[in-house]
Amino acid sequence: MYKSRRIIAFLLSLMLIVLTSAACANKDEDLYTKADLEAMDAHELYELLKKNGLEAGADIKEILSDKQLEEYIKEDFDCL
């Protein structure tokens, strides 16, 4: 009984170590410089920001279309 608990605890610890190392080794993230972001066209920049968590609020969506929002972000990128 004690031996089986010990084996289970060891396997759970091993699994935790493997999952933690896999999460830390994830290199799928792209890194961009400010110059890279400024060189992108408005649509590409907007899509990248949305992919990384940008959410336009409902109040902004009522005022601006997606195209207008793309242009706004591109024009005022330094302010953001």
Gaussian input, Z-matrix of N, CA and C with variables (Angstrom, degrees):
# hf/3-21g

backbone

0 1
 N
 C     1     B1
 C     2     B2     1     A1
 N     3     B3     2     A2     1     D1
 C     4     B4     3     A3     2     D2
 C     5     B5     4     A4     3     D3
 N     6     B6     5     A5     4     D4
 C     7     B7     6     A6     5     D5
 C     8     B8     7     A7     6     D6
 N     9     B9     8     A8     7     D7
 C    10    B10     9     A9     8     D8
 C    11    B11    10    A10     9     D9
 N    12    B12    11    A11    10    D10
 C    13    B13    12    A12    11    D11
 C    14    B14    13    A13    12    D12
 N    15    B15    14    A14    13    D13
 C    16    B16    15    A15    14    D14
 C    17    B17    16    A16    15    D15
 N    18    B18    17    A17    16    D16
 C    19    B19    18    A18    17    D17
 C    20    B20    19    A19    18    D18
 N    21    B21    20    A20    19    D19
 C    22    B22    21    A21    20    D20
 C    23    B23    22    A22    21    D21
 N    24    B24    23    A23    22    D22
 C    25    B25    24    A24    23    D23
 C    26    B26    25    A25    24    D24
 N    27    B27    26    A26    25    D25
 C    28    B28    27    A27    26    D26
 C    29    B29    28    A28    27    D27
 N    30    B30    29    A29    28    D28
 C    31    B31    30    A30    29    D29
 C    32    B32    31    A31    30    D30
 N    33    B33    32    A32    31    D31
 C    34    B34    33    A33    32    D32
 C    35    B35    34    A34    33    D33
 N    36    B36    35    A35    34    D34
 C    37    B37    36    A36    35    D35
 C    38    B38    37    A37    36    D36
 N    39    B39    38    A38    37    D37
 C    40    B40    39    A39    38    D38
 C    41    B41    40    A40    39    D39
 N    42    B42    41    A41    40    D40
 C    43    B43    42    A42    41    D41
 C    44    B44    43    A43    42    D42
 N    45    B45    44    A44    43    D43
 C    46    B46    45    A45    44    D44
 C    47    B47    46    A46    45    D45
 N    48    B48    47    A47    46    D46
 C    49    B49    48    A48    47    D47
 C    50    B50    49    A49    48    D48
 N    51    B51    50    A50    49    D49
 C    52    B52    51    A51    50    D50
 C    53    B53    52    A52    51    D51
 N    54    B54    53    A53    52    D52
 C    55    B55    54    A54    53    D53
 C    56    B56    55    A55    54    D54
 N    57    B57    56    A56    55    D55
 C    58    B58    57    A57    56    D56
 C    59    B59    58    A58    57    D57
 N    60    B60    59    A59    58    D58
 C    61    B61    60    A60    59    D59
 C    62    B62    61    A61    60    D60
 N    63    B63    62    A62    61    D61
 C    64    B64    63    A63    62    D62
 C    65    B65    64    A64    63    D63
 N    66    B66    65    A65    64    D64
 C    67    B67    66    A66    65    D65
 C    68    B68    67    A67    66    D66
 N    69    B69    68    A68    67    D67
 C    70    B70    69    A69    68    D68
 C    71    B71    70    A70    69    D69
 N    72    B72    71    A71    70    D70
 C    73    B73    72    A72    71    D71
 C    74    B74    73    A73    72    D72
 N    75    B75    74    A74    73    D73
 C    76    B76    75    A75    74    D74
 C    77    B77    76    A76    75    D75
 N    78    B78    77    A77    76    D76
 C    79    B79    78    A78    77    D77
 C    80    B80    79    A79    78    D78
 N    81    B81    80    A80    79    D79
 C    82    B82    81    A81    80    D80
 C    83    B83    82    A82    81    D81
 N    84    B84    83    A83    82    D82
 C    85    B85    84    A84    83    D83
 C    86    B86    85    A85    84    D84
 N    87    B87    86    A86    85    D85
 C    88    B88    87    A87    86    D86
 C    89    B89    88    A88    87    D87
 N    90    B90    89    A89    88    D88
 C    91    B91    90    A90    89    D89
 C    92    B92    91    A91    90    D90
 N    93    B93    92    A92    91    D91
 C    94    B94    93    A93    92    D92
 C    95    B95    94    A94    93    D93
 N    96    B96    95    A95    94    D94
 C    97    B97    96    A96    95    D95
 C    98    B98    97    A97    96    D96
 N    99    B99    98    A98    97    D97
 C   100   B100    99    A99    98    D98
 C   101   B101   100   A100    99    D99
 N   102   B102   101   A101   100   D100
 C   103   B103   102   A102   101   D101
 C   104   B104   103   A103   102   D102
 N   105   B105   104   A104   103   D103
 C   106   B106   105   A105   104   D104
 C   107   B107   106   A106   105   D105
 N   108   B108   107   A107   106   D106
 C   109   B109   108   A108   107   D107
 C   110   B110   109   A109   108   D108
 N   111   B111   110   A110   109   D109
 C   112   B112   111   A111   110   D110
 C   113   B113   112   A112   111   D111
 N   114   B114   113   A113   112   D112
 C   115   B115   114   A114   113   D113
 C   116   B116   115   A115   114   D114
 N   117   B117   116   A116   115   D115
 C   118   B118   117   A117   116   D116
 C   119   B119   118   A118   117   D117
 N   120   B120   119   A119   118   D118
 C   121   B121   120   A120   119   D119
 C   122   B122   121   A121   120   D120
 N   123   B123   122   A122   121   D121
 C   124   B124   123   A123   122   D122
 C   125   B125   124   A124   123   D123
 N   126   B126   125   A125   124   D124
 C   127   B127   126   A126   125   D125
 C   128   B128   127   A127   126   D126
 N   129   B129   128   A128   127   D127
 C   130   B130   129   A129   128   D128
 C   131   B131   130   A130   129   D129
 N   132   B132   131   A131   130   D130
 C   133   B133   132   A132   131   D131
 C   134   B134   133   A133   132   D132
 N   135   B135   134   A134   133   D133
 C   136   B136   135   A135   134   D134
 C   137   B137   136   A136   135   D135
 N   138   B138   137   A137   136   D136
 C   139   B139   138   A138   137   D137
 C   140   B140   139   A139   138   D138
 N   141   B141   140   A140   139   D139
 C   142   B142   141   A141   140   D140
 C   143   B143   142   A142   141   D141
 N   144   B144   143   A143   142   D142
 C   145   B145   144   A144   143   D143
 C   146   B146   145   A145   144   D144
 N   147   B147   146   A146   145   D145
 C   148   B148   147   A147   146   D146
 C   149   B149   148   A148   147   D147
 N   150   B150   149   A149   148   D148
 C   151   B151   150   A150   149   D149
 C   152   B152   151   A151   150   D150
 N   153   B153   152   A152   151   D151
 C   154   B154   153   A153   152   D152
 C   155   B155   154   A154   153   D153
 N   156   B156   155   A155   154   D154
 C   157   B157   156   A156   155   D155
 C   158   B158   157   A157   156   D156
 N   159   B159   158   A158   157   D157
 C   160   B160   159   A159   158   D158
 C   161   B161   160   A160   159   D159
 N   162   B162   161   A161   160   D160
 C   163   B163   162   A162   161   D161
 C   164   B164   163   A163   162   D162
 N   165   B165   164   A164   163   D163
 C   166   B166   165   A165   164   D164
 C   167   B167   166   A166   165   D165
 N   168   B168   167   A167   166   D166
 C   169   B169   168   A168   167   D167
 C   170   B170   169   A169   168   D168
 N   171   B171   170   A170   169   D169
 C   172   B172   171   A171   170   D170
 C   173   B173   172   A172   171   D171
 N   174   B174   173   A173   172   D172
 C   175   B175   174   A174   173   D173
 C   176   B176   175   A175   174   D174
 N   177   B177   176   A176   175   D175
 C   178   B178   177   A177   176   D176
 C   179   B179   178   A178   177   D177
 N   180   B180   179   A179   178   D178
 C   181   B181   180   A180   179   D179
 C   182   B182   181   A181   180   D180
 N   183   B183   182   A182   181   D181
 C   184   B184   183   A183   182   D182
 C   185   B185   184   A184   183   D183
 N   186   B186   185   A185   184   D184
 C   187   B187   186   A186   185   D185
 C   188   B188   187   A187   186   D186
 N   189   B189   188   A188   187   D187
 C   190   B190   189   A189   188   D188
 C   191   B191   190   A190   189   D189
 N   192   B192   191   A191   190   D190
 C   193   B193   192   A192   191   D191
 C   194   B194   193   A193   192   D192
 N   195   B195   194   A194   193   D193
 C   196   B196   195   A195   194   D194
 C   197   B197   196   A196   195   D195
 N   198   B198   197   A197   196   D196
 C   199   B199   198   A198   197   D197
 C   200   B200   199   A199   198   D198
 N   201   B201   200   A200   199   D199
 C   202   B202   201   A201   200   D200
 C   203   B203   202   A202   201   D201
 N   204   B204   203   A203   202   D202
 C   205   B205   204   A204   203   D203
 C   206   B206   205   A205   204   D204
 N   207   B207   206   A206   205   D205
 C   208   B208   207   A207   206   D206
 C   209   B209   208   A208   207   D207
 N   210   B210   209   A209   208   D208
 C   211   B211   210   A210   209   D209
 C   212   B212   211   A211   210   D210
 N   213   B213   212   A212   211   D211
 C   214   B214   213   A213   212   D212
 C   215   B215   214   A214   213   D213
 N   216   B216   215   A215   214   D214
 C   217   B217   216   A216   215   D215
 C   218   B218   217   A217   216   D216
 N   219   B219   218   A218   217   D217
 C   220   B220   219   A219   218   D218
 C   221   B221   220   A220   219   D219
 N   222   B222   221   A221   220   D220
 C   223   B223   222   A222   221   D221
 C   224   B224   223   A223   222   D222
 N   225   B225   224   A224   223   D223
 C   226   B226   225   A225   224   D224
 C   227   B227   226   A226   225   D225
 N   228   B228   227   A227   226   D226
 C   229   B229   228   A228   227   D227
 C   230   B230   229   A229   228   D228
 N   231   B231   230   A230   229   D229
 C   232   B232   231   A231   230   D230
 C   233   B233   232   A232   231   D231
 N   234   B234   233   A233   232   D232
 C   235   B235   234   A234   233   D233
 C   236   B236   235   A235   234   D234
 N   237   B237   236   A236   235   D235
 C   238   B238   237   A237   236   D236
 C   239   B239   238   A238   237   D237

   B1=1.4382
   B2=1.5350
   B3=1.3157
   B4=1.4599
   B5=1.5263
   B6=1.3355
   B7=1.4474
   B8=1.5309
   B9=1.3245
   B10=1.4632
   B11=1.5360
   B12=1.3125
   B13=1.4732
   B14=1.5275
   B15=1.2857
   B16=1.4603
   B17=1.5308
   B18=1.3144
   B19=1.4669
   B20=1.5261
   B21=1.3252
   B22=1.4634
   B23=1.5298
   B24=1.3333
   B25=1.4636
   B26=1.5323
   B27=1.3276
   B28=1.4616
   B29=1.5237
   B30=1.3324
   B31=1.4639
   B32=1.5378
   B33=1.3249
   B34=1.4553
   B35=1.5263
   B36=1.3265
   B37=1.4646
   B38=1.5217
   B39=1.3146
   B40=1.4601
   B41=1.5311
   B42=1.3304
   B43=1.4537
   B44=1.5358
   B45=1.3101
   B46=1.4616
   B47=1.5250
   B48=1.3140
   B49=1.4644
   B50=1.5237
   B51=1.3296
   B52=1.4641
   B53=1.5250
   B54=1.3232
   B55=1.4628
   B56=1.5291
   B57=1.3198
   B58=1.4587
   B59=1.5235
   B60=1.3150
   B61=1.4657
   B62=1.5208
   B63=1.3360
   B64=1.4624
   B65=1.5266
   B66=1.3142
   B67=1.4622
   B68=1.5253
   B69=1.3127
   B70=1.4644
   B71=1.5260
   B72=1.2977
   B73=1.4580
   B74=1.5207
   B75=1.3229
   B76=1.4553
   B77=1.5226
   B78=1.3160
   B79=1.4637
   B80=1.5272
   B81=1.3222
   B82=1.4520
   B83=1.5211
   B84=1.2987
   B85=1.4491
   B86=1.5265
   B87=1.3165
   B88=1.4573
   B89=1.5150
   B90=1.3007
   B91=1.4526
   B92=1.5201
   B93=1.3184
   B94=1.4537
   B95=1.5208
   B96=1.3150
   B97=1.4586
   B98=1.5267
   B99=1.3122
   B100=1.4640
   B101=1.5267
   B102=1.3132
   B103=1.4703
   B104=1.5330
   B105=1.3319
   B106=1.4642
   B107=1.5211
   B108=1.3206
   B109=1.4646
   B110=1.5234
   B111=1.3205
   B112=1.4644
   B113=1.5255
   B114=1.3304
   B115=1.4650
   B116=1.5312
   B117=1.3159
   B118=1.4682
   B119=1.5196
   B120=1.3411
   B121=1.4622
   B122=1.5276
   B123=1.3148
   B124=1.4679
   B125=1.5305
   B126=1.3254
   B127=1.4687
   B128=1.5349
   B129=1.3262
   B130=1.4658
   B131=1.5281
   B132=1.3252
   B133=1.4641
   B134=1.5242
   B135=1.3202
   B136=1.4680
   B137=1.5312
   B138=1.3229
   B139=1.4661
   B140=1.5277
   B141=1.3240
   B142=1.4667
   B143=1.5213
   B144=1.3274
   B145=1.4591
   B146=1.5260
   B147=1.3261
   B148=1.4673
   B149=1.5262
   B150=1.3158
   B151=1.4707
   B152=1.5276
   B153=1.3282
   B154=1.4594
   B155=1.5189
   B156=1.3385
   B157=1.4513
   B158=1.5171
   B159=1.3253
   B160=1.4554
   B161=1.5247
   B162=1.3112
   B163=1.4532
   B164=1.5203
   B165=1.3123
   B166=1.4677
   B167=1.5190
   B168=1.3205
   B169=1.4545
   B170=1.5219
   B171=1.3102
   B172=1.4659
   B173=1.5228
   B174=1.3353
   B175=1.4649
   B176=1.5260
   B177=1.3189
   B178=1.4646
   B179=1.5225
   B180=1.3258
   B181=1.4650
   B182=1.5230
   B183=1.3475
   B184=1.4614
   B185=1.5258
   B186=1.3288
   B187=1.4622
   B188=1.5287
   B189=1.3439
   B190=1.4590
   B191=1.5290
   B192=1.3125
   B193=1.4596
   B194=1.5307
   B195=1.3220
   B196=1.4701
   B197=1.5242
   B198=1.3150
   B199=1.4638
   B200=1.5265
   B201=1.3396
   B202=1.4623
   B203=1.5234
   B204=1.3165
   B205=1.4619
   B206=1.5265
   B207=1.3234
   B208=1.4630
   B209=1.5262
   B210=1.3271
   B211=1.4588
   B212=1.5318
   B213=1.3174
   B214=1.4617
   B215=1.5290
   B216=1.3289
   B217=1.4700
   B218=1.5200
   B219=1.3244
   B220=1.4587
   B221=1.5286
   B222=1.3303
   B223=1.4697
   B224=1.5236
   B225=1.3289
   B226=1.4631
   B227=1.5254
   B228=1.3171
   B229=1.4608
   B230=1.5227
   B231=1.3317
   B232=1.4776
   B233=1.5248
   B234=1.3191
   B235=1.4643
   B236=1.5324
   B237=1.3139
   B238=1.4590
   B239=1.5008
   A1=110.45
   A2=115.81
   A3=120.43
   A4=110.68
   A5=116.15
   A6=120.99
   A7=111.25
   A8=118.18
   A9=120.90
   A10=111.05
   A11=117.08
   A12=119.66
   A13=110.76
   A14=114.67
   A15=119.81
   A16=110.62
   A17=116.59
   A18=121.15
   A19=110.18
   A20=117.24
   A21=121.22
   A22=110.57
   A23=116.50
   A24=120.77
   A25=110.44
   A26=116.58
   A27=120.65
   A28=110.86
   A29=117.10
   A30=120.81
   A31=111.31
   A32=117.41
   A33=120.34
   A34=111.27
   A35=116.56
   A36=120.58
   A37=110.99
   A38=115.99
   A39=120.80
   A40=110.56
   A41=116.19
   A42=120.45
   A43=110.44
   A44=117.60
   A45=121.51
   A46=111.20
   A47=116.65
   A48=121.06
   A49=110.83
   A50=116.41
   A51=120.58
   A52=110.78
   A53=117.70
   A54=121.04
   A55=111.47
   A56=117.11
   A57=120.87
   A58=111.04
   A59=117.03
   A60=119.46
   A61=111.42
   A62=117.38
   A63=120.07
   A64=110.72
   A65=117.04
   A66=120.64
   A67=111.19
   A68=117.00
   A69=120.45
   A70=112.02
   A71=117.65
   A72=121.97
   A73=112.48
   A74=118.81
   A75=122.01
   A76=109.20
   A77=116.41
   A78=121.91
   A79=111.32
   A80=117.91
   A81=121.51
   A82=112.97
   A83=117.75
   A84=120.95
   A85=110.05
   A86=115.45
   A87=120.49
   A88=108.24
   A89=115.97
   A90=120.85
   A91=108.51
   A92=116.28
   A93=121.98
   A94=109.02
   A95=115.30
   A96=119.95
   A97=108.00
   A98=115.83
   A99=119.87
   A100=109.89
   A101=116.47
   A102=120.50
   A103=110.67
   A104=116.97
   A105=120.61
   A106=111.09
   A107=115.62
   A108=120.38
   A109=111.31
   A110=117.09
   A111=120.14
   A112=111.53
   A113=118.01
   A114=121.66
   A115=112.52
   A116=117.84
   A117=120.91
   A118=110.18
   A119=115.22
   A120=117.41
   A121=108.78
   A122=116.55
   A123=121.87
   A124=112.07
   A125=117.04
   A126=120.02
   A127=110.97
   A128=116.09
   A129=120.78
   A130=111.13
   A131=117.03
   A132=121.89
   A133=110.68
   A134=116.76
   A135=121.83
   A136=110.81
   A137=117.34
   A138=120.97
   A139=111.31
   A140=117.23
   A141=120.60
   A142=111.08
   A143=116.75
   A144=120.28
   A145=111.32
   A146=117.22
   A147=120.31
   A148=110.57
   A149=116.37
   A150=121.12
   A151=111.29
   A152=115.83
   A153=121.07
   A154=113.62
   A155=117.17
   A156=119.72
   A157=117.23
   A158=118.87
   A159=119.65
   A160=110.01
   A161=116.31
   A162=121.53
   A163=108.23
   A164=115.07
   A165=119.15
   A166=108.12
   A167=116.13
   A168=120.85
   A169=111.67
   A170=115.73
   A171=121.55
   A172=110.92
   A173=117.41
   A174=119.50
   A175=111.54
   A176=117.30
   A177=120.46
   A178=109.91
   A179=117.14
   A180=121.44
   A181=111.29
   A182=117.15
   A183=120.39
   A184=111.37
   A185=116.60
   A186=121.52
   A187=111.65
   A188=116.92
   A189=121.57
   A190=111.32
   A191=116.01
   A192=120.38
   A193=107.81
   A194=116.77
   A195=119.52
   A196=110.79
   A197=116.88
   A198=120.77
   A199=110.66
   A200=117.08
   A201=120.56
   A202=111.21
   A203=116.65
   A204=121.05
   A205=110.47
   A206=116.74
   A207=120.92
   A208=110.46
   A209=116.09
   A210=120.52
   A211=111.70
   A212=116.54
   A213=121.06
   A214=110.83
   A215=116.36
   A216=120.32
   A217=110.40
   A218=116.80
   A219=120.81
   A220=111.54
   A221=116.74
   A222=121.10
   A223=112.51
   A224=116.78
   A225=120.99
   A226=112.18
   A227=116.94
   A228=121.12
   A229=111.77
   A230=117.70
   A231=120.62
   A232=111.77
   A233=117.20
   A234=120.42
   A235=112.10
   A236=116.19
   A237=119.58
   A238=110.07
   D1=-50.14
   D2=-179.39
   D3=-64.27
   D4=-37.31
   D5=-179.05
   D6=-66.74
   D7=-38.44
   D8=179.91
   D9=-68.35
   D10=-37.65
   D11=176.34
   D12=-64.68
   D13=-37.98
   D14=179.54
   D15=-65.71
   D16=-41.18
   D17=178.36
   D18=-65.26
   D19=-43.24
   D20=179.17
   D21=-63.11
   D22=-43.33
   D23=178.94
   D24=-62.80
   D25=-40.53
   D26=178.54
   D27=-64.28
   D28=-44.65
   D29=-179.66
   D30=-65.26
   D31=-40.22
   D32=177.31
   D33=-64.64
   D34=-40.32
   D35=177.77
   D36=-64.48
   D37=-42.24
   D38=178.75
   D39=-63.27
   D40=-42.93
   D41=179.40
   D42=-63.96
   D43=-40.00
   D44=178.30
   D45=-63.60
   D46=-41.19
   D47=178.69
   D48=-64.20
   D49=-43.54
   D50=179.93
   D51=-64.41
   D52=-44.63
   D53=179.89
   D54=-64.84
   D55=-40.37
   D56=179.10
   D57=-65.06
   D58=-43.75
   D59=179.78
   D60=-67.91
   D61=-34.90
   D62=177.39
   D63=-66.36
   D64=-39.93
   D65=179.27
   D66=-67.45
   D67=-37.64
   D68=-179.75
   D69=-74.13
   D70=-26.84
   D71=-177.41
   D72=-87.90
   D73=1.36
   D74=-178.64
   D75=-67.44
   D76=113.35
   D77=-177.69
   D78=-114.38
   D79=27.56
   D80=-178.09
   D81=-77.68
   D82=-8.06
   D83=-176.76
   D84=-76.35
   D85=133.39
   D86=174.46
   D87=-91.04
   D88=141.16
   D89=178.47
   D90=-109.03
   D91=135.67
   D92=-178.33
   D93=-125.06
   D94=142.00
   D95=171.90
   D96=-88.51
   D97=168.02
   D98=177.59
   D99=-61.12
   D100=-37.91
   D101=179.10
   D102=-64.19
   D103=-39.19
   D104=177.13
   D105=-60.89
   D106=-44.93
   D107=-179.03
   D108=-67.22
   D109=-39.85
   D110=179.13
   D111=-67.82
   D112=-28.26
   D113=-179.06
   D114=-77.91
   D115=-17.23
   D116=-179.91
   D117=-70.41
   D118=150.77
   D119=173.16
   D120=-75.59
   D121=167.82
   D122=-171.67
   D123=-59.89
   D124=-43.61
   D125=-177.06
   D126=-66.74
   D127=-44.21
   D128=-179.57
   D129=-62.45
   D130=-42.29
   D131=178.63
   D132=-63.86
   D133=-44.78
   D134=179.92
   D135=-62.15
   D136=-43.82
   D137=179.25
   D138=-65.12
   D139=-38.91
   D140=177.34
   D141=-64.15
   D142=-42.98
   D143=178.76
   D144=-65.78
   D145=-39.07
   D146=177.08
   D147=-64.64
   D148=-40.54
   D149=178.74
   D150=-61.03
   D151=-30.31
   D152=-178.18
   D153=-98.39
   D154=15.55
   D155=170.23
   D156=112.81
   D157=0.09
   D158=178.12
   D159=-67.24
   D160=129.45
   D161=176.11
   D162=-129.35
   D163=120.40
   D164=177.30
   D165=-80.52
   D166=132.28
   D167=-179.57
   D168=-70.21
   D169=161.08
   D170=-178.68
   D171=-62.10
   D172=-34.86
   D173=-179.71
   D174=-66.34
   D175=-36.86
   D176=177.74
   D177=-72.22
   D178=-38.68
   D179=179.01
   D180=-61.97
   D181=-30.15
   D182=177.88
   D183=-70.85
   D184=-31.71
   D185=-175.67
   D186=-89.01
   D187=-43.37
   D188=-173.69
   D189=-116.59
   D190=141.91
   D191=171.25
   D192=-78.41
   D193=170.82
   D194=178.49
   D195=-60.52
   D196=-40.82
   D197=-179.83
   D198=-63.07
   D199=-43.57
   D200=178.52
   D201=-65.82
   D202=-37.36
   D203=178.44
   D204=-65.85
   D205=-40.73
   D206=176.67
   D207=-58.40
   D208=-46.95
   D209=-179.43
   D210=-65.83
   D211=-40.07
   D212=178.65
   D213=-60.81
   D214=-45.86
   D215=179.78
   D216=-63.65
   D217=-42.54
   D218=-179.26
   D219=-65.03
   D220=-45.33
   D221=-178.00
   D222=-67.22
   D223=-38.82
   D224=-176.80
   D225=-106.23
   D226=31.99
   D227=-176.57
   D228=-60.33
   D229=-39.87
   D230=179.74
   D231=-63.62
   D232=-34.05
   D233=-179.86
   D234=-73.07
   D235=-28.41
   D236=-178.70
   D237=-78.19

